[in-house]
Amino acid sequence: MQLVMTSGLIVAAIAAALVALIGLATAVHSTRLRPHGYMHLIFYVMLLMVAVTSLLSGRNLNSLDLSSVDAGATGSHVQVMMQRLVSLVLLAVSGERIVSYLVRRDRPACGSPLLLAVFVLFWICTVAAPALFGAHPTLGHEYFYSLIIGIAAALTTPTERDLALNAVRDALLLFILVGLLPIPFKTTLVLQTAYAQGYLPGVPRLAGLAPHAVSLGALTQLFLLCLMVRPYPKAWLNRLAWTVGLTVIVLAQAKTSWICFVVCTGCVIVVRDGPTFWRRVGDPFRPAFGVTWITVFMAIVLTIALFLMFGHLGQRLSDFFSSSEGEQLASLTGRAKIWAVAIDVWQRNPVFGYGPNLWDDSFRAAIGMPFATHAHNELLDALSRSGTVGGAGLVIYATVLLVLSLRYARATDGLSLALFAILFLRSISEVPLILFGYGAELITPMLLIMTLSGAAAEARARRSSSKTATGLVVPARSARAGPLTSTPLR
């Protein structure tokens, strides 16, 4: 019987490999004469997997021990089959982009070779190195998915960038709306009705079909950002989408998402409308606009000054930090203890870290922190899981992302800078750049890579056309003298 089962598994594995190869070849052939592939579909597939996992989990958000939820035998079987199907789709779609890029004779130059090289280096430092040389090495096929998806994302063209933005916007709106449907008949699956730690007393906390309310807040904030730069053509649909997004981000009660929403909105407005705003403020022929805004600014400064002088700020801060809410804020809701554990693990394994399985069930049980699924800080998670090698790779990767986000901020109407701001702010208490497997956390960094790659490809094409038109080789300094412009994303 065991021999029969083993033979069946081998046959099934070979069949799956053949299906994947046939699918990849078919996809390459179907896109041979098309300017784009199917990379934008990966966002639908990722969110579908997240939704199915939540629906089959049988979770109760009012339960304190969410990790003990058992989806049941049927749910587990369906989830495993869905996971395998999703993995094949992601590999086929991403592999098609890579193969098509390599085999096409008229392929465009890679948008940003630096971005591609640094992403691969980041994966090697934070995934491959600890998986092979960590204190507890382990290697799984799922570790390679993010590498293949990331390489394909770094080869994105401007057309594929626009398709990806539309896909993220539409997929997230559908994900949010579907997450509201179970409220009448399966309330605790999507709502934490017993939540009493937020700033909205008595208001349940909405998690929808996301793994957690914090995840829903992050996804909703990303949806609103995409809606801002790629609004729907119909006004009524645009207003409806904004109403749904703003309502959900409030009900998710994720403070980090609120801050990210304000910051990324500010990035887009400043980059997109800042020059026009300052021209209008300094227009001597229309002084009313400038006088109004200067008056508003002076009123705000005066209000802050009066509050600092007569508002007994010191006593108010003392009273707040002596309260239970203040104590939670001072320790970032208990994350200080998790950070201490992460630092201790790094000190014990300084070079390659603990390994990929850090923060698994057995480790959390050993330290008595069942909810510590990661280090709740990107740098500390990289150091503890991947050692100094992983920490160095993270710093290099983040630095390149920052430089490219600033460089192409004008060309993307502030979108690249806003996406980087989201990742940076969430990295303080979450791990949005982790590359083990795929899921909802992979959407924002992949979208940033595709945005930067598309903008870099546009800039490269513009420089090439300029050289062709003039018949001269433009010096590198002259090519970078002016701001990059492109087709508006709005």
TABELCOR-V928485 format. One line per field, one symbol per residue. burial: 1 if it has 16 or more other ideal C-beta (glycine too) atoms within 10 Angstrom, else 0. Layout:
BEGIN
burial = ???
END
This chain:
BEGIN
burial = 0000000000000000000100110011001000011111111111111111111110111000000000100010001000000111111111111111100000000111001101100110111111100100000000111111111111111101111110111111101101110100000111110010010000011111111111111111111111111111000000001001100111111101111110111011001100000000000000000100000000000000000000000000000000000000000000100110110011001001111111100011000000011111111111111111111111001101110110111111111111111111111011111111111111111111111111111111101000000000000000000001010010
END
